[in-house]
Amino acid sequence: MTTTLNFTKGHGTGNDFVLYSDPDGDLDLSASQIAFIADRHFGVGADGVIRAVRSRNLPAGEAALAEDPAAEWFMDYHNADGSPSEMCGNGIRVYVKYLVENGLLPLGSGETAVIGTRAGVRDVLSSARGYQVDLGRWALDGGEPLVSTSNVKVPRPGLGINVGNPHVVVALSSDDELDGADLAVAPELVPPASAGANVEFVVPGDPLVIDAVGHIRMRVHERGSGETLSCGTGAAAAALAVRHWAGAGAPSQWRVQVPGGILGVRMFPAEDGEHVALSGPAELVYAGALTID
């Protein structure tokens, strides 16, 4: 049996996604179907696939509604290999843009959308410059594994950080070392992360801080997708790690340069602890239809 999937292609700083609407939860694609859609040679091509589904129509969405009844929409996100993921910082901005542009969610500038994810409910603020998502409370998590990377001669210690999904951040010594790393090959972690992890490689700016804003460069290998041009939660994790290493007096606002553009990261106090927010553009590129088995 074949199905015609009406989809939209979008991206946030080059981190690209295929989005489709399934409000009633009738079209739950298999991992192999998702991997086919994301394949850049035989499918549409994307770092991930996002289903727009009402929270009440899937179990994970019911948990989101229990957390916040305003979370009408759930971001059902899968990596390029078809595996589900807890959250995607670039993806959720593109997802809200998709909901708004398709008339599924009324949202004016300065207003906030409440979105369910597998990492919990996330608030996304609309503005004239794009979207900002509150990624919630972050945590040091996963210890300091030793990370081996192709074309980087010496294994480096990483710092485990969780921002709704797991990350390991590694500091490199120079722009040349960052540019030369071969991230087509998955980095090796010792000890390995039990649920896998996105691995970010960062180089601090020189100077690190300009006008009270920290500056870093980053590349990333995402679990289930490989190297991507950008990772929103990874940018947040990278900024948090560099602030942690910099120590007292480090800023709470950061400018993160990724291969696909620039992302903003901001840390701020909340009732349940410090939160981290991610801001950046969200673009819808084209719409199409794809026949899948």
C-alpha positions in Angstrom: 0.0 0.0 0.0 1.3 3.4 -0.9 0.7 6.8 0.7 1.0 10.3 -0.7 2.7 12.5 1.9 2.2 16.2 1.5 5.3 17.8 3.1 7.1 21.1 3.7 10.9 21.5 3.7 12.3 23.9 6.3 15.5 24.7 8.0 17.0 26.7 10.9 20.6 27.8 10.2 21.0 25.0 7.7 19.7 22.3 10.1 17.0 21.0 7.7 13.7 19.1 8.3 10.8 17.6 6.4 7.5 18.5 8.2 4.1 17.0 7.6 0.7 17.5 9.2 -1.2 14.7 10.8 -3.4 16.4 13.5 -5.4 13.2 14.3 -2.4 10.9 14.5 -3.5 8.7 11.6 -0.1 8.5 9.8 2.5 7.2 12.1 5.4 6.5 9.8 7.8 3.6 10.4 11.5 4.2 11.1 12.4 2.9 7.7 9.9 5.2 6.0 11.3 8.2 7.9 14.8 7.2 7.0 13.7 7.0 3.3 12.2 10.5 3.4 15.4 11.9 5.1 17.7 10.2 2.6 19.5 12.8 0.5 19.9 10.6 -2.5 16.6 8.6 -2.7 14.2 10.7 -0.6 13.7 14.4 0.1 16.7 14.8 2.3 16.8 16.2 5.8 18.5 16.0 9.2 15.2 15.1 10.7 11.5 14.5 10.1 8.8 16.3 12.1 5.1 15.3 12.4 2.6 17.9 13.4 0.1 16.1 15.6 -2.3 17.2 18.3 -1.0 16.2 21.7 -4.2 14.4 22.6 -3.7 11.9 19.8 -0.5 10.1 21.0 0.7 8.8 24.4 3.7 11.2 24.7 1.4 14.1 23.9 -0.9 13.1 26.8 2.1 13.5 29.1 2.6 17.0 27.7 -1.0 17.9 28.3 -0.7 16.7 31.9 2.2 19.1 32.3 0.5 22.0 30.6 -3.0 21.8 29.1 -2.1 24.6 26.7 0.2 22.3 24.8 -2.3 21.5 22.0 0.4 20.6 19.5 3.2 18.0 19.9 6.4 18.0 17.9 6.9 14.3 17.0 10.6 14.5 16.0 12.7 11.7 14.5 16.4 11.7 13.4 17.4 11.0 9.9 17.9 7.3 10.7 14.3 7.1 11.9 15.1 7.0 15.6 12.9 9.2 17.8 14.6 12.1 19.7 13.6 14.0 22.8 14.0 17.5 21.4 15.5 19.7 18.6 16.2 23.3 19.2 16.3 24.3 15.6 13.5 21.9 14.7 11.0 23.4 17.2 11.5 26.9 15.8 10.9 25.6 12.3 7.9 23.6 13.6 6.2 26.6 15.1 6.8 28.5 11.9 5.2 25.6 10.0 2.1 25.6 12.3 1.7 29.3 11.9 2.1 29.5 8.2 -0.3 26.6 7.7 -3.0 28.2 9.8 -2.8 25.5 12.5 -1.6 27.9 15.3 -2.5 31.6 15.6 0.6 33.4 16.9 1.5 37.1 16.6 4.8 38.8 17.2 5.5 38.9 20.9 3.2 35.9 21.6 4.3 32.5 23.0 3.4 29.1 21.6 3.3 26.1 24.1 4.6 22.9 22.4 4.8 19.4 23.6 8.0 17.4 23.1 9.4 14.1 24.4 11.6 16.2 26.7 8.5 18.0 28.1 6.6 21.2 27.3 8.6 24.0 25.6 7.6 27.7 25.2 8.4 29.3 21.9 8.3 33.1 21.6 7.7 34.8 18.3 9.5 38.0 17.4 10.3 40.1 14.3 13.8 38.4 14.3 12.6 34.8 14.4 11.8 32.6 17.3 13.2 32.0 20.8 12.6 28.7 22.6 13.0 28.2 26.4 14.8 24.9 26.5 14.1 24.6 30.2 16.4 23.7 33.1 19.7 22.3 32.0 22.0 20.0 34.0 25.6 18.7 34.0 24.9 15.1 33.1 27.1 12.3 31.7 30.4 13.1 33.4 33.6 13.8 31.5 34.1 11.1 28.9 37.2 10.9 26.8 36.4 11.7 23.2 38.3 10.4 20.2 37.7 12.1 16.8 38.9 11.3 13.3 41.6 13.8 12.2 42.1 15.1 15.8 45.3 13.6 17.0 44.8 13.5 20.7 41.6 12.3 22.5 40.1 15.1 24.5 37.9 15.2 27.6 34.3 16.2 27.0 31.7 17.7 29.3 28.3 16.0 29.6 25.4 18.5 29.5 21.6 17.7 29.2 19.3 20.3 27.8 16.4 18.0 27.3 18.6 15.7 25.2 22.1 14.5 25.9 25.3 16.3 24.7 29.0 16.0 25.2 31.0 19.2 24.5 34.7 19.1 23.6 37.1 22.1 23.5 39.6 22.2 20.7 42.7 24.4 20.5 42.3 26.3 17.3 40.1 27.1 14.3 42.4 24.9 12.2 41.8 21.9 14.5 38.1 22.5 14.4 38.0 22.8 10.6 40.1 19.7 10.2 38.0 17.4 12.4 36.3 14.6 10.3 32.8 14.5 11.8 31.4 12.2 9.1 32.8 9.6 11.4 30.9 9.3 14.7 33.2 10.3 17.6 34.0 7.6 20.1 33.2 8.2 23.8 34.9 6.3 26.7 32.9 5.5 28.6 30.1 5.4 26.0 26.8 7.4 26.6 24.1 4.9 27.5 21.5 6.6 25.3 24.0 8.1 22.8 24.8 11.7 22.7 25.3 14.7 20.3 28.9 15.7 20.4 29.9 19.3 20.0 33.4 20.6 19.2 34.0 24.3 20.2 36.7 26.9 19.9 36.4 30.1 21.9 36.5 33.5 20.2 39.5 35.8 20.5 38.5 37.7 22.5 36.0 35.4 24.2 33.7 38.2 25.3 32.7 41.4 23.4 30.3 43.9 24.9 29.2 41.3 27.6 28.4 38.6 25.0 30.5 35.4 24.7 31.5 34.3 21.2 32.3 30.7 20.2 32.5 28.5 17.0 31.0 25.1 16.9 30.7 22.0 14.8 28.5 19.0 15.8 28.0 15.3 15.1 24.3 14.5 16.0 23.4 11.0 17.0 21.2 9.4 14.4 22.0 12.1 11.8 25.7 12.6 11.5 27.3 16.0 11.0 24.8 18.8 10.5 25.2 22.4 9.6 23.7 23.4 13.0 22.3 22.0 16.2 20.2 24.3 18.4 20.4 22.3 21.6 24.0 21.7 20.8 24.7 25.4 20.6 23.1 25.8 24.0 25.1 23.0 25.4 28.3 24.4 23.9 27.7 27.9 25.4 26.9 26.4 28.8 30.1 24.3 28.7 32.3 27.2 27.7 30.7 29.4 30.4 31.4 26.5 32.9 35.0 26.3 31.9 35.5 30.1 31.9 34.3 30.3 35.6 33.0 33.2 37.6 32.3 36.4 35.6 31.5 34.6 32.4 28.5 36.1 30.5 25.0 34.7 30.3 24.5 35.7 26.7 26.4 34.0 23.9 26.7 34.2 20.1 27.4 30.7 18.6 28.7 30.5 15.1 27.8 27.2 13.3 28.5 26.3 9.7 24.9 27.3 8.8 24.8 30.7 10.5 24.5 32.3 13.9 22.5 31.3 17.0 21.9 33.2 20.2 22.0 31.5 23.6 20.8 33.1 26.9 20.9 31.7 30.4 18.4 33.1 32.9 17.0 32.3 36.4 13.6 30.6 36.8 11.6 29.2 39.7 12.9 25.6 39.2 16.5 26.6 38.5 18.5 28.2 35.7 17.0 27.9 32.2 18.7 28.3 28.8 17.0 29.9 25.8 17.9 29.5 22.1 17.1 32.1 19.4 17.5 32.1 15.7 15.9 32.1 12.3 13.3 29.6 11.0 12.7 29.2 7.2 10.2 27.2 5.1 11.8 26.5 1.8 9.3 24.6 -0.4 6.3 22.3 -0.3 5.8 19.0 -2.2 4.3 15.6 -2.3 6.1 12.2 -2.0 4.8 8.7 -2.6 6.0 6.2 0.0 5.4 2.5 0.5 
